[in-house]
Amino acid sequence: MTSAPHITLNNGVRMPQLGFGVFQVPDDETAAAVGHALDAGYRSIDTAAVYGNERGVGRAIADSGVPREELFVTTKLWNADQGYDQALDAFDASLAKLGLDHVDLYLIHWPTPARDLYVETYKALEKILSDGRARAIGVSNFQVPHLRRLMQQTGTVPAVNQVELHPGLQQAELRAFHAEHGIATEAWSPLAQGAVLEDGAITRIAQANGVTPAQVVLRWHLQTGNIVIPKSVTPARIRQNLDVFGFELTGTDLADIAALDRGLRTGPDPDTLN
Ligand SMILES: NC(=O)c1ccc[n+]([C@@H]2O[C@H](COP(=O)([O-])OP(=O)(O)OC[C@H]3O[C@@H](n4cnc5c(N)ncnc54)[C@H](OP(=O)(O)O)[C@@H]3O)[C@@H](O)[C@H]2O)c1
């Protein structure tokens, strides 16, 4: 069974660099998909309140027999639940659905700047952290100005910023800011939901290494230092996406992939989603 290497977050907590995402998986199909992932060797699962499948994730964990301490479970606070008290209530609801007494990482899902509540919301996450109900806290879809304000007005540097990131949207400025401040970069839609898998450089490198385009893209993330959480409901792909430790991209490969950066967003713009 393959297992992923770990990244050490800024509070010392270790997080698998490759995990399993469950966005758009219906709750009644989630336990099966997560079960396949746990059997294949994934130990990190990424869900969110708004995905509506925290119960399915919890069921798979309970049925798997994998010791809790071997797992890394992330969930996220939805936009409508921002605010100090609302966030504490939403966290309780997520834990109850997951059937867990703590999560490993709790994230604010979007900054939703027009609501102007993310600083207050993050203070609730700091309370959850200090109560030991999340081992690490962080954010998702935060841009540099949102991160700067959060760091000026609260006491905990986010452990992670989970953002859209793939060869079509390489996020150089954000990654540099993260590196400067000790924030781990986690890539969502790491395969751009399939939109980069036919790019010429990707297919060339895949053929040269006898691997699939998805494996090339995931290998690129790992060599770039990103945490990745590819999603699949297809058992063969679930296994394939974890089987990315038997080859290495060359400097030329990395340069060819760098040239694919083109501002390709598959999801919303964090500055305007509210
Ligand atoms: N924080 C946020 O705002 C945010 C936003 C979006 C996503 N996320 C997280 O990031 C995770 C991943 O993102 P995502 O689900 O949007 O997209 P993704 O992982 O980039 O792509 C998933 C798509 O690629 C297909 N796929 C998976 N493995 C493949 C392979 N080896 N070869 C060919 N196709 C493959 C899947 O198909 P099948 O499933 O049919 O196999 C699915 O259609 C999510 O599940 C979620 O946990 C977070």
The ligand as an SDF file (V2000), in Angstrom:
LIG
                    3D

 48 52  0  0  0  0  0  0  0  0999 V2000
  -11.7350   25.1590   -0.9650 N   0  0  0  0  0  0  0  0  0  0  0  0
  -12.4560   25.2380   -2.0630 C   0  0  0  0  0  0  0  0  0  0  0  0
  -13.0870   26.2570   -2.3560 O   0  0  0  0  0  0  0  0  0  0  0  0
  -12.5040   24.0590   -2.9840 C   0  0  0  0  0  0  0  0  0  0  0  0
  -13.0820   24.1990   -4.2530 C   0  0  0  0  0  0  0  0  0  0  0  0
  -13.0880   23.0850   -5.0950 C   0  0  0  0  0  0  0  0  0  0  0  0
  -12.5240   21.8900   -4.6530 C   0  0  0  0  0  0  0  0  0  0  0  0
  -11.9930   21.7880   -3.3970 N   0  0  0  0  0  0  0  0  0  0  0  0
  -11.3920   20.5160   -2.8960 C   0  0  0  0  0  0  0  0  0  0  0  0
  -10.4360   20.0400   -3.8430 O   0  0  0  0  0  0  0  0  0  0  0  0
  -10.7880   18.7130   -4.2290 C   0  0  0  0  0  0  0  0  0  0  0  0
  -10.3530   18.4340   -5.6490 C   0  0  0  0  0  0  0  0  0  0  0  0
  -10.9030   19.3910   -6.5420 O   0  0  0  0  0  0  0  0  0  0  0  0
  -12.0240   19.0400   -7.6360 P   0  0  0  0  0  0  0  0  0  0  0  0
  -12.8300   17.9140   -7.1560 O   0  0  0  0  0  0  0  0  0  0  0  0
  -12.7110   20.3140   -7.9360 O   0  0  0  0  0  0  0  0  0  0  0  0
  -11.1900   18.7030   -8.9450 O   0  0  0  0  0  0  0  0  0  0  0  0
   -9.9550   17.7840   -9.3820 P   0  0  0  0  0  0  0  0  0  0  0  0
   -9.4880   16.9040   -8.2980 O   0  0  0  0  0  0  0  0  0  0  0  0
   -8.9800   18.7080  -10.0440 O   0  0  0  0  0  0  0  0  0  0  0  0
  -10.6130   16.9230  -10.5520 O   0  0  0  0  0  0  0  0  0  0  0  0
  -11.6320   15.9880  -10.3150 C   0  0  0  0  0  0  0  0  0  0  0  0
  -12.1230   15.5020  -11.6650 C   0  0  0  0  0  0  0  0  0  0  0  0
  -11.0580   14.8490  -12.3610 O   0  0  0  0  0  0  0  0  0  0  0  0
  -11.4290   13.5150  -12.6220 C   0  0  0  0  0  0  0  0  0  0  0  0
  -10.2360   12.6890  -12.3530 N   0  0  0  0  0  0  0  0  0  0  0  0
   -9.7330   12.3500  -11.1490 C   0  0  0  0  0  0  0  0  0  0  0  0
   -8.6380   11.5920  -11.2780 N   0  0  0  0  0  0  0  0  0  0  0  0
   -8.4350   11.4410  -12.6140 C   0  0  0  0  0  0  0  0  0  0  0  0
   -7.4770   10.7320  -13.3650 C   0  0  0  0  0  0  0  0  0  0  0  0
   -6.5010   10.0470  -12.7840 N   0  0  0  0  0  0  0  0  0  0  0  0
   -7.5580   10.7980  -14.7220 N   0  0  0  0  0  0  0  0  0  0  0  0
   -8.5450   11.5030  -15.3230 C   0  0  0  0  0  0  0  0  0  0  0  0
   -9.4990   12.1900  -14.6520 N   0  0  0  0  0  0  0  0  0  0  0  0
   -9.4390   12.1410  -13.2930 C   0  0  0  0  0  0  0  0  0  0  0  0
  -12.5610   13.1710  -11.7020 C   0  0  0  0  0  0  0  0  0  0  0  0
  -13.4320   12.2350  -12.3160 O   0  0  0  0  0  0  0  0  0  0  0  0
  -14.1580   10.9900  -11.5440 P   0  0  0  0  0  0  0  0  0  0  0  0
  -14.5080   11.4380  -10.1660 O   0  0  0  0  0  0  0  0  0  0  0  0
  -15.3400   10.7380  -12.4070 O   0  0  0  0  0  0  0  0  0  0  0  0
  -13.1700    9.8590  -11.5550 O   0  0  0  0  0  0  0  0  0  0  0  0
  -13.2560   14.5260  -11.5600 C   0  0  0  0  0  0  0  0  0  0  0  0
  -14.1000   14.7650  -12.6620 O   0  0  0  0  0  0  0  0  0  0  0  0
  -12.3080   18.6950   -4.0240 C   0  0  0  0  0  0  0  0  0  0  0  0
  -12.8390   17.4070   -4.0310 O   0  0  0  0  0  0  0  0  0  0  0  0
  -12.4360   19.4270   -2.7180 C   0  0  0  0  0  0  0  0  0  0  0  0
  -12.1020   18.5640   -1.6510 O   0  0  0  0  0  0  0  0  0  0  0  0
  -11.9700   22.8540   -2.5600 C   0  0  0  0  0  0  0  0  0  0  0  0
  1  2  1  0
  2  3  2  0
  2  4  1  0
  4  5  1  0
  4 48  2  0
  5  6  2  0
  6  7  1  0
  7  8  2  0
  8  9  1  0
  8 48  1  0
  9 10  1  0
  9 46  1  0
 10 11  1  0
 11 12  1  0
 11 44  1  0
 12 13  1  0
 13 14  1  0
 14 15  2  0
 14 16  1  0
 14 17  1  0
 17 18  1  0
 18 19  2  0
 18 20  1  0
 18 21  1  0
 21 22  1  0
 22 23  1  0
 23 24  1  0
 23 42  1  0
 24 25  1  0
 25 26  1  0
 25 36  1  0
 26 27  1  0
 26 35  1  0
 27 28  2  0
 28 29  1  0
 29 30  1  0
 29 35  2  0
 30 31  1  0
 30 32  2  0
 32 33  1  0
 33 34  2  0
 34 35  1  0
 36 37  1  0
 36 42  1  0
 37 38  1  0
 38 39  2  0
 38 40  1  0
 38 41  1  0
 42 43  1  0
 44 45  1  0
 44 46  1  0
 46 47  1  0
M  CHG  2   8   1  16  -1
M  END
$$$$
